[in-house]
Amino acid sequence: TGLKPDVIAITGDMGDGYAPLLSDDLAPLATLKPAGGTFYVTGNHEYYWEVEQWTAKMAELGAHVLYNVGREVKVKGHHIWMGGVPDYACQRVKPEHESSPAKAAPGSEFKGPKILLAHQPKSCFEAQKAGFDLMLSGHTHWGQFFPFSLLVGWFNPYHKALNQHLNMQVYVNAGTGFWGPPLRLGVPSEITCLDINGSGAT
């Protein structure tokens, strides 16, 4: 809360476990009340632990759950489009689900910055085709520890920090926690503060 952001974006993988059993750990998220709202999309791990419980819990905590949809947000006189898609590979777990950046994009009449929340960087190809200016992702943990920090780039088009993908920017967050072994080595936890201006994200 010290950053006092206008908008908060949460790009999935909130935890390994059933959301109702993690209620105490998740409760502080309800105190996040940015003027433009909190937006959330699912990662692959929510699909391992009853994804519907996770989306319901995040909505209960005040987040706008984006499932192949978007909404216009007005912040300090500026109009921003916040779109979101479920995890890139969600259909492997839920065949009836899909991840479609095109469905989350605004119509051609919207002229402001267009931001997509998509857990996996692999969504960048469809996101760029859909006309987004910036995609916010996670998933990679930047490798989390050696030697995976060297290998993670082999499996993702982008795996860390800010990248340029044709005419779209992609930011990949390092994550705040861990997966598997409870450690991070050479890869610090991260909460990212992005300044969105006319030329992109800084």
N, C-alpha and C positions, 0 to 999 in steps of 0.2 A: 504493500500500500504506500510505501514511502516514495515510489516513483510517480504516483498520482497520474496514471495513464488515462487517456481519453477513451481507449478501447482496450479490452483484454482478449487475447486469442489463445485458446488451449487446443493443441493439435493432437490430442489422443494419448493412449497408453497411460492412463491415470493410475493403474495399479494392477497387480496380479492377485486376483481374489474376487469374491462376490461383493458387489457394491454395498448391499445392506450391512454386511459384516465389517465394512471399513468406514462406517458412518462417522465415527469419532475422528478419524484421520482426515476425512473430507470436509468436516464441518467448517473449518476456517475459510473455505472458499466462499461461503455465504457472506462473508464480510467484504468481499470485493465488489464494489459498486461504482464502476466508472460511468461517467456521464453517457458515453456512447454504448454501453452494454458489454457483457461478457459473452463470447462466442466459443462454441465447442464442437469439435468433430471427433469421431471415434478413431482409435488406432487399431492395430491388429490384435492387441492383447485384450481389449474389451470383448472381442469375438470369442475368446477362449473362456470367458467368465460371464455368460449370459448378458449379451450386449444390451438387451432391452432394459435390464436392471440398471445398467450404467447410464443409459440415456435418460431414464426416468430420474435417477438420483441427481444427475447434473442439472436437469431442468428444475428439480426441487430446490437446488442450491442457487438458482437464479440465472443459470447460463442459457443462452439461446442455442439449442441443438440444431445444427445445420446438416440436413441430410439431402444432398443434391438440390439445395435451395440457397437463396441469398436474400439480403435485405439492404435497403438504403439506410445509411446512418449519417446523421447530421452532427458534425463536431465543430464547434467554434466557427460556425458559418460555412463550413466546407461539407460537401456531400461525398461520401465514400460508400462503395459497394462492398459488402462483406458476404462472400459466398463460401460454401463449405461442402465437402463430400466425405462420405465414410471411407474407411481404409481401402486402399488400392486393390487389395487381394481379398476383400470381404466375401466375395462370392464363393470362395473355396470353403468357407464355413457355413455361410447362409446363401444357398444358391438363388434365393429369391431377391437378394440384395444386389446392388450394383453401385459403382462409383462413377459418376458422370459429371465432370466439370462443365460440360455444355449446358446441362440442366441448371447448374448453379450460377450461370452467367446472366447479367442483365440484358435487356434489349438494347438495340443500337442507339436508342434515344438517350441513354445514360452516358454522360461525358466526363464524369469524375474518375478518380483512381479506383481500379477494380482489384480487390484482394481476394485470393482463394486460400482457404485453410484446407490442407490435404496432408494427412499424416505421412505418407511415403513420398520421397522426392520423385519417384517414378511417375507420379501424376503430372509432372511438368509438361510432358509432350501434349497431352490433351488439354491441359490448362492454357498453354500458349495458343493452341488452335482456337480455344474458346474466347480469346481476347483479354485474358487477365494481364494486369501489369505487374503484379507481385504475387508469389505463392509462398506461404509459410508452412514449413514442414518440420518433422522431427525424425523419429524412427531409428536413425543410425547411431545415436549416442556418441557420434564422432569416433566410434570404435570402442569407447569406454576404457580400454586398457591395452597395452602392448601385448601381443603383436596385432591384435584386431584393429588398432588405430591405423595400421599400415594397410590392412586388407580390405577395410570397409568400402574404400573407393572402387573396388573391383565389382561390387554388387549394386551400386547405386550411381545414377548419372551425376549426382552431386551429393556430398556427404557431410559438408560442414560450411558454416558461415554464409556469406553473401556471394551469390553467383549470378552471372549473366547468361540467360538461356534465350538466344535470339533477341527478341524485343521485350522479353519478360525477365524480371529478377526473381531469384529463388533464394530464400533464406532457410537454412537448415539449423535448427536449434540443437544444442548438445544434450538437452534434457536436464532435469533436476534430480533424478534418482539413478537407479541402476536396474539392469536386468541380469538375472543369473547370479554370479558371484557378487557379494555385497561390497564391491569396491570400485573405485575409479582411479586410474593411474595415468597422470599426465594429461588428463582430460577433465577439467573442472566442471562442476554443475553450472547451469546457466539459466538465468531469467533474462530474456532479451528485451531491450528497450529500443524500438525503432522510431525514427522521426520520418514521417511520410510527408514529402514535399513534392513540388511539381516535377522534379527530375528523378524521383524514385525514392528508395529507402536508404537511410544512412544510419 
